[in-house]
Amino acid sequence: MTAAIDLTQVSEADWTRARDRLAVIRRLAKATKRTREDVAQAASQIGCSVSSTYDLLARYLAAPQLTSLLPCRSSVAASKASRCWGPGSDCDHQRAALRP
């Protein structure tokens, strides 16, 4: 279970990045059929890798809200695992299900 987000700790730059991602990820989420090429094009548009774009898509599908698209922050103390603002941060199983 993901801890509640302290929205006051999210920087304006992170909010801007999430807003920039929203239209692109929302379009992918609404697609009834999406190919790896669709995801690759979306990745290019938002400046992420294809893998990261699948992660974003999985997070958005799990919780279709802007906070799902906030950038992840690394936690070195937690054995270099990454944690994300918002729900759906553990996406490996979801990402695998989304790949063609």
N, C-alpha and C positions, 0 to 999 in steps of 0.2 A: 504494500500500500504506500502511496506517495504522500509525503507530508504536505500540509497546506502551504500555499505560496504566500510569501510576504510581498505583495505587489509594490510596496513602497521601496523595496530593495532592487527592483528591476530598473535598469538604466534606460534613459530615453533612446539611446542607440539600439538597445535590445528590443524595445517596443517598435522602433522603426523597422528593424530587420524582420520582426515577426509580421508586421503589416505588409511589408514588401513580399513576403512569402505567401500570404493568405490567398490572393487571387489565383496564383499558380497552383498551389496545393489543393485549393477548393475545386478547381477545374479537374485536376486528376482524380480527386475523390468522387466527383459526380460522374465520371466516365464509366459507362457500363463495361466497356472493354478497354483495358490499357495495356500497352506493350512496353517492353523495355525501352524502345525508342521514344515513346511518349515520356517516360520517366527521365531519360537522358536529356531530352529537350527541356523539360522542366528544370532539371538540374543546372543546365547551362543558363537558363533565365534567372535563377536565384543564386547562382554562384556557389553551388554545393556539388559534392560528388554524387554519383548515382546512388551509392550506398546510403549516404546521408539523406538524400531525397526520399528513399524508401523509408528510412527512419521517421522523417517528418510526416510522410503520408500515413504511416501506421499510427503515430501519435495523434494526428488529426482525426483519423477514422475512429480511434478509441474515444476521443473527446473532441468533437468538432467545435473548437473555440480558439480564439487568438492565442491564449496562453500556451496552448499545445505546440505552438510554432516558435516560442521563445528559444534563443540559442542555448545549447547545453554548456554547462560549466564543469571543468574537471575538478575532481576531488582527489588530490595526491594522497591525502591521509587515508582514504578509503581504497587502498591498493590500486590506485590509478583508475578506478572505475569512474565512468562519467555519470553525472546526474543532471537531470534537466529540470527547468522550471516547469511545473505543471504536471498533469496526469499523463500516464502512458509512457513513462520514461524507460521501462524495461520492454524494448520493442523487438528483440531478436526473434522470438517466436512469431510475432505478428509480421515482421518483415519477410520472413521465409514464406509465409502463407501468401503474401502479395506478389511474389516474384513469379513470372511466367514459367 
